[in-house]
Amino acid sequence: MEQEKKEESGQPGRENNSGNVAGKSIVLRFVLPSLAIICMVMMVVGSWFIYQSWEFLNIPPESDGREILFTVTPGETLWTVSSKLADSGLVIDSKRFRKLAQAEGQENKVRAGEFNLWTNMTAPQILKKLTTTSGILHKFSVREGLSWWNTAEAAQQSKLTTYADFKKAVFSPELLAKYSIPAKNAEGYLFPETYLLTRPKQDSGLTLVKTMLKEFRRSADKAWNGTLPSPEQIHRTVILASLVEKETGVASERRRIAGVFANRLTRGYLLQADPTIIYGLGETFDGNIRKKHITDKNNPYNSYQHRGLPPGPICSPGLESLKAAINPEKHNFLYFVAKGDGSHYFSKNLNEHNKAVRKFQLRRNKSTYRSYNKTE
């Protein structure tokens, strides 16, 4: 009986052992190989993605490379920029480029402008170019003493805008109000400077004029030592500075000429400055001042007929002329006459002045004589 019980009690144990063996066999024969295959597939897929990422970051679309002028317009999103890059053949994957920009924290730092890019540049190089450089800068040089229409012509020649768009901005009431200019146009405030600018894609004239007005503000702040007077006082000073700018190119004379004008204004004398007549004639001036121009009372800028300062600036003066108008030289001179070489002879009375006129003008060499500094 005991032997039978032992045999009966031992039977289930043998069944359990058989089940365990069978289970282990299934794991060894099916599960582990499947897991191994899955791991291998995952490794292959992972390696493929890693390679793709490496390839995107390190291998440019083309080995030889082509130069492409790439433009980012103001307000364009990273999505648009990355799509344009892919369409241009500059990156191989627009989505990866967006992820790269986001990972680098540069998604909102792409700059507007024109950029010279090459198809043999890597994606990180392109991202750096678009986020850290100003792109192609166009040189726009404006010399001292230009009228607004001369400046508009220069702007059109630079191909940064058109004459019409520049003129529209010069006369913009909104722009004049924004920069506190008490006049009908921005004459006198288009600060002469050499500007390096990206090409505006819209409102080009407005962009250029704004840039010049901002530069005037910076220079005026410097000229007045950080304490700007009222807009009206600034305007009167700019008018006087524009006369100084047109009358001489000799640096040492600027404050002296400003002093002559200040003395004549104080005594109520006519300023009698030829450049004011020329400005009033505008674009119709042919280079010669005639008697009819001097006697013309209909020209509001004719300082031979109208007392005081002209209605507005006659050009955009430079910083040194502005400083001279702020701080004219103190003296007793009331007259000056051009000596023919850009400099002037100064007189305290009319008799002395008439002698100087006979000496320097009536006996002048017409081929080399220069009566004032800047010509239109």
C-alpha positions in Angstrom: 0.0 0.0 0.0 2.8 2.4 0.9 4.4 1.7 -2.5 1.2 2.4 -4.4 0.8 5.7 -2.5 4.4 6.7 -3.4 3.8 5.9 -7.0 0.5 7.8 -7.0 2.0 10.8 -5.2 5.0 10.9 -7.7 3.0 11.0 -10.9 2.0 14.7 -10.8 5.7 15.7 -10.1 6.7 14.1 -13.3 4.0 15.9 -15.2 5.2 19.3 -13.8 8.8 18.6 -14.8 7.6 17.7 -18.3 5.7 21.0 -18.6 8.6 23.1 -17.5 10.8 21.4 -20.0 8.3 21.9 -22.7 7.9 25.6 -21.7 11.7 26.1 -21.7 11.8 24.4 -25.1 9.2 26.8 -26.5 11.1 29.9 -25.1 14.4 28.6 -26.5 12.9 27.7 -29.9 10.5 30.6 -30.6 10.5 33.5 -28.1 14.2 34.1 -27.7 14.9 34.0 -31.5 11.9 36.4 -32.0 13.3 38.8 -29.4 16.7 38.5 -31.0 15.2 39.3 -34.4 13.2 42.3 -32.9 16.4 43.6 -31.2 18.3 43.2 -34.5 15.6 45.0 -36.4 15.5 47.8 -33.8 19.3 48.1 -34.0 19.2 48.2 -37.8 16.3 50.8 -37.7 18.1 52.8 -35.0 21.3 52.7 -36.9 19.6 53.8 -40.0 18.0 56.8 -38.2 21.3 57.6 -36.6 23.0 57.4 -40.0 20.3 59.6 -41.5 20.8 62.2 -38.8 24.5 62.1 -39.2 24.2 62.3 -43.0 21.9 65.3 -42.7 24.2 67.1 -40.3 27.5 66.3 -42.0 26.9 65.6 -45.7 25.8 68.5 -48.0 23.2 67.9 -50.8 25.9 68.3 -53.4 29.7 67.8 -53.3 30.7 70.4 -56.0 28.2 73.0 -54.9 26.2 75.7 -56.6 25.7 79.3 -55.4 22.1 80.2 -54.7 20.8 83.6 -53.8 18.4 82.8 -51.0 15.9 85.4 -49.8 14.1 85.4 -46.4 11.3 88.0 -46.4 10.3 89.7 -43.2 7.8 87.7 -41.2 8.5 84.3 -42.8 8.1 81.3 -40.5 10.7 78.6 -40.0 8.3 76.2 -41.7 8.3 78.4 -44.9 12.1 79.0 -44.8 12.9 75.3 -44.3 10.5 74.3 -47.2 12.2 76.9 -49.5 15.6 75.6 -48.5 14.5 72.1 -49.5 12.9 73.2 -52.7 16.1 75.1 -53.6 18.3 72.0 -53.0 20.1 73.6 -50.1 18.9 70.9 -47.5 17.8 67.4 -48.1 15.0 67.4 -45.5 12.9 70.4 -44.4 11.5 68.6 -41.4 15.0 67.7 -40.1 16.1 71.3 -40.6 13.2 72.5 -38.5 14.1 70.0 -35.8 17.7 71.1 -35.9 16.8 74.8 -35.5 14.5 73.9 -32.6 17.2 71.8 -30.9 19.7 74.7 -31.2 17.1 77.2 -29.9 17.3 79.1 -33.2 13.7 78.6 -34.5 12.9 82.3 -34.0 16.2 83.7 -35.0 16.3 83.4 -38.7 17.0 86.8 -40.2 15.3 88.5 -43.1 17.5 89.4 -46.0 19.4 88.1 -49.0 22.0 85.3 -48.4 24.6 83.8 -50.7 24.3 80.1 -49.9 25.9 77.0 -51.6 24.6 73.5 -52.1 27.8 72.1 -50.7 27.1 73.7 -47.3 25.9 71.4 -44.5 22.6 72.1 -42.7 24.3 73.5 -39.5 26.3 75.8 -41.7 23.2 77.1 -43.4 21.4 77.5 -40.1 24.3 79.5 -38.7 24.4 81.7 -41.8 20.7 82.5 -41.6 20.7 83.2 -37.9 24.0 85.0 -37.2 24.8 87.1 -40.3 23.1 90.1 -42.0 23.2 88.4 -45.4 24.1 90.5 -48.4 24.6 94.2 -47.4 24.1 96.8 -50.1 26.1 100.0 -49.9 24.1 103.3 -50.0 26.3 106.4 -49.8 24.8 109.8 -49.3 27.1 112.8 -49.1 26.5 116.1 -47.2 24.5 118.8 -48.9 22.1 116.8 -51.0 18.5 117.8 -51.5 15.8 115.2 -50.9 15.4 114.7 -54.7 19.1 114.2 -55.2 19.0 111.7 -52.4 16.0 110.0 -54.0 18.0 109.7 -57.3 20.9 108.2 -55.4 18.6 105.7 -53.7 17.1 104.7 -57.0 20.6 104.2 -58.5 21.5 101.9 -55.6 18.5 99.8 -56.6 17.3 99.6 -53.0 14.1 101.5 -53.9 12.5 103.7 -56.5 12.5 107.4 -56.8 8.7 107.4 -56.4 8.7 105.2 -53.2 11.5 107.3 -51.7 9.6 110.6 -52.4 6.4 109.1 -50.9 8.2 108.3 -47.7 9.9 111.8 -47.5 6.4 113.4 -47.6 4.7 110.9 -45.4 2.7 112.7 -42.6 2.8 109.6 -40.4 6.6 109.4 -40.7 7.1 113.1 -40.1 4.9 112.9 -37.0 6.7 109.9 -35.7 10.1 111.6 -35.8 8.7 115.0 -34.7 9.6 116.9 -37.8 7.6 120.2 -38.0 7.6 120.4 -41.8 5.8 119.1 -44.9 8.7 116.8 -45.8 11.9 115.3 -44.3 14.3 117.7 -46.1 17.3 118.3 -43.9 16.8 115.1 -41.9 18.0 112.6 -44.4 21.3 112.2 -42.7 24.3 111.9 -45.0 26.2 108.7 -44.3 27.3 105.4 -45.9 24.7 102.8 -45.1 25.1 99.1 -45.4 21.6 97.7 -45.8 19.8 94.5 -46.7 17.5 94.9 -49.7 14.0 95.8 -48.5 11.3 93.5 -50.0 8.4 95.8 -49.2 7.9 99.5 -48.3 11.5 100.0 -49.6 11.3 103.8 -49.6 9.9 103.9 -46.1 12.6 101.6 -44.9 15.4 103.8 -46.3 13.9 107.0 -45.1 13.3 105.6 -41.6 16.9 104.4 -41.5 18.2 107.9 -42.4 15.9 109.6 -39.9 17.0 107.3 -37.1 20.6 108.2 -38.0 19.8 111.9 -37.8 18.4 111.4 -34.3 21.5 109.6 -33.2 23.7 112.4 -34.6 21.5 115.2 -33.3 21.7 113.6 -29.8 25.5 113.7 -30.1 25.5 117.3 -31.4 23.4 118.5 -28.5 25.3 116.4 -26.0 22.4 114.2 -25.2 19.8 117.0 -24.5 17.7 117.7 -27.5 15.7 121.0 -27.6 12.2 121.3 -29.0 11.4 120.0 -32.5 10.9 123.7 -33.6 14.4 124.7 -32.3 15.9 121.6 -33.9 14.2 122.6 -37.2 15.6 126.2 -37.1 19.0 124.8 -36.4 18.8 122.3 -39.3 17.8 125.2 -41.6 20.8 127.2 -40.5 23.1 124.1 -40.7 21.9 123.5 -44.3 23.0 127.0 -45.3 26.4 126.5 -43.7 26.7 123.1 -45.5 26.0 124.6 -48.9 28.2 127.6 -48.5 31.5 126.0 -47.5 33.4 122.8 -47.6 36.3 124.2 -45.5 35.9 122.7 -42.0 37.5 125.7 -40.3 35.0 128.1 -41.8 31.8 126.4 -40.7 31.4 128.1 -37.4 32.5 131.5 -38.8 29.9 131.3 -41.6 27.2 130.3 -39.1 28.3 133.4 -37.1 27.8 135.6 -40.2 24.3 134.3 -40.7 23.5 134.6 -37.0 24.7 138.3 -37.0 22.6 139.1 -40.1 19.5 137.5 -38.6 20.0 139.4 -35.4 20.3 142.8 -37.3 17.4 142.0 -39.6 19.6 141.9 -42.7 18.7 139.8 -45.7 20.8 136.6 -45.8 21.4 136.9 -49.5 22.6 133.3 -50.0 22.6 132.0 -53.5 22.0 128.4 -52.5 18.6 129.3 -51.1 17.5 130.6 -54.6 18.8 127.5 -56.2 16.8 125.3 -53.8 13.7 127.3 -54.5 14.1 126.7 -58.2 14.2 123.0 -57.5 14.9 120.4 -60.2 14.5 123.1 -63.0 17.7 124.9 -62.0 20.2 124.7 -65.0 23.3 125.8 -63.1 23.1 129.6 -63.7 21.6 132.2 -61.4 20.1 135.0 -63.4 18.9 138.5 -62.4 15.3 137.3 -62.8 16.0 134.7 -60.1 17.4 137.2 -57.7 14.4 139.6 -58.1 11.8 136.9 -58.0 9.6 137.4 -54.9 7.5 134.4 -55.7 10.3 132.1 -54.7 9.8 131.7 -51.0 13.4 130.5 -50.6 14.8 133.7 -52.2 16.8 135.1 -49.4 17.5 138.2 -51.5 13.9 139.1 -51.2 12.6 137.5 -48.0 14.1 138.2 -44.6 14.9 135.6 -42.0 15.6 132.0 -42.5 14.1 130.2 -45.5 10.9 128.2 -45.0 12.9 125.0 -44.5 16.3 123.3 -44.9 17.8 123.5 -48.4 19.7 120.2 -48.0 20.7 117.6 -45.4 23.7 118.9 -43.5 26.4 116.8 -41.9 27.2 116.5 -38.3 29.9 119.2 -38.4 27.6 121.8 -40.0 25.0 120.9 -37.4 27.4 121.5 -34.6 28.4 124.9 -36.2 24.8 126.0 -36.4 24.3 125.1 -32.7 27.4 127.0 -31.6 28.2 129.8 -34.2 31.5 131.7 -33.9 31.2 135.0 -32.1 32.5 137.8 -34.2 31.5 141.0 -36.1 31.6 139.7 -39.6 28.5 140.5 -41.7 29.7 139.5 -45.2 31.7 136.8 -46.9 32.6 136.3 -50.6 34.0 133.2 -52.2 37.6 133.4 -53.1 37.2 130.8 -55.9 38.9 127.9 -54.2 36.1 126.9 -51.8 37.2 129.2 -49.0 35.9 132.8 -48.3 37.0 136.3 -47.5 35.1 137.7 -44.5 34.2 141.4 -44.1 32.8 143.5 -41.2 31.2 146.3 -43.4 29.9 146.8 -46.9 32.8 148.9 -48.2 35.3 146.1 -47.3 33.0 143.5 -48.8 32.6 145.4 -52.1 36.4 145.6 -52.4 36.6 141.8 -51.8 33.9 141.2 -54.5 35.9 143.2 -57.0 39.1 141.3 -56.1 37.7 137.7 -56.0 34.7 137.8 -58.3 35.1 140.4 -61.0 38.7 139.4 -61.7 38.1 135.7 -61.2 39.2 132.8 -63.4 35.9 131.5 -64.7 37.3 128.1 -65.6 38.3 127.3 -62.0 36.1 129.6 -59.9 33.8 128.0 -57.4 31.3 130.3 -55.7 29.8 127.8 -53.2 30.6 124.4 -51.9 28.0 121.9 -53.1 26.2 121.9 -56.5 22.9 120.3 -57.3 
